[in-house]
Amino acid sequence: MPTIVLVHGAFAESASWNGVIDPLEAAGHRVICAANPLRGLASDAASVSDLVNSIDEPVLLVAHSYGGAVITNVDGTNVAGLVYACAFAPDAGESCFTLADKYAGSDNPADHSTLAGSLEPVARADGTTDLYIRKHFHAQFAADIPEADAMRMAATQRPVTKEALIEPSGERPLWKELPSWFVIGEQDRNIPAVVQRYMAQRAGARRVVEIPNGSHAISVSQPRAVAELILEAAALRTVEAVG
């Protein structure tokens, strides 16, 4: 059975996968939550690659948000498949910021990311800039979970550098080589659903699950739906993908 490696995204941390872990382990899978550094796309991908390459079994990579860009750039011969949960799946040269604004000219407000207006920059001594969601965290990031839970997530969020979000993706997108699955939050305000559908279609996703009223924090608000798709991916394709 493949080991399942969960990669969190920006403004979150590994505990965002808590509700997903139990169903995966109950099905017999080994589960590891990668500590995504959120410092730079290439360096973050290298960090996750080191973890993946330490695992002897086939690996199913699962990512949320910016973590999707990270797993797209992982280098590991034992990776068998990719699951994107409200996540970026960039092509070569694309950044998370450019993808989020892909449909900025649309007349439909739902096609526009509203993340930029919620961010607060914090300058770091090394010259980089950390970004936090300080304004309207509940509405922006996790509108479909109770406000008290969203406020705890806001307090424990981990910042991502601006540089990571604008860094171009590498020349070898892993979704061009491996099967992929996508979970889309229809009310995602960070990565509009129209952008997620575009990425899923481009990747030739084996299956796409859309969650009505789903927010960006899909692994927290809809852990069962996310876990079910992960288990489907693990059962149907991942072992034979490396065979």
Number of C-alpha atoms within 10 A of each C-alpha: 15 23 23 27 23 26 26 29 28 23 21 23 20 16 15 23 23 12 17 22 21 16 17 20 13 9 10 12 17 16 18 16 19 18 16 25 20 26 19 20 28 17 16 22 23 18 17 25 19 14 15 26 17 10 15 10 18 25 27 27 29 25 29 28 25 28 30 25 32 33 31 26 28 24 18 19 12 21 28 26 28 29 29 30 28 32 31 28 36 26 23 14 13 17 23 24 20 16 22 23 18 18 18 14 10 11 9 9 12 17 22 23 23 19 18 11 12 17 16 14 16 14 11 10 7 6 7 16 19 20 22 21 23 14 14 16 21 22 17 21 26 26 21 19 18 11 14 10 13 20 15 10 22 21 14 13 16 21 22 23 23 19 17 26 21 16 17 20 23 21 11 15 21 24 24 13 12 18 20 27 23 29 27 28 25 21 23 29 23 22 31 27 26 18 23 27 18 13 21 24 14 14 22 15 19 13 17 20 14 18 17 10 12 24 30 29 29 28 25 22 19 18 19 18 16 26 19 14 19 26 16 13 22 26 13 10 17 25 20 12 15 15 8
